[in-house]
Amino acid sequence: MQKGPNYGILIRNKNMEYLTPEKKVELENELNQLKTVRRKEIADALEYAKSLGDLSENAEYHQAREDQANCEDRIGHLEQVLKNAVVMDKHHSGTVEVGTTVTIVKKGEKEARQFTLVGSEEADSIGGKISNESPLGAALLGKSKGDTVTFDAPKGKTEYTIKSIA
């Protein structure tokens, strides 16, 4: 696990996954649960399904194997994310970085929107968290209050002005 004080350098490394301390704990707990509880549940389900006989037409066996594959895929993903994680605390800065909260206004509109820039694992646009890898997030990185950013959105080029950074 790395802690990232020098955001300018870390932002350029595409292998890094930016996480808040809370999200890191959440992912560690999920990984522990998958490795201990879920693996055992699946192993028990496989043993039961094998005891039913003919595996070629055994729906319980095939479901347990699919569950096992999905569990192992998730474990691998979580291990990779945590291995490459950079823990980002909320902080105040004069420029937009992962961990900052930015208030922006879309060109031609008066209503401001507020987002916290986070890593892709935590992105939740409804919850006000956008990924540093999203088109808007990438456009905002490194910008300052008063700057205007333009990026390609699904409906074409979109322009926002940064009103504040917290």
Secondary structure, DSSP 4 states (H G I P E B T S, - for coil): -EE-S-HHHHHT-TT-EEE-HHHHHHHHHHHHHIIIIIHHHHHHHHHHHHHTS-STT-HHHHHHHHHHHHHHHHHHHHHHHHHTEEE------SB--TT-EEEEEETT---EEEEEEE-GGG-BGGGTEEETTSHHHHHHTT-BTT-EEEEEETTEEEEEEEEEE-
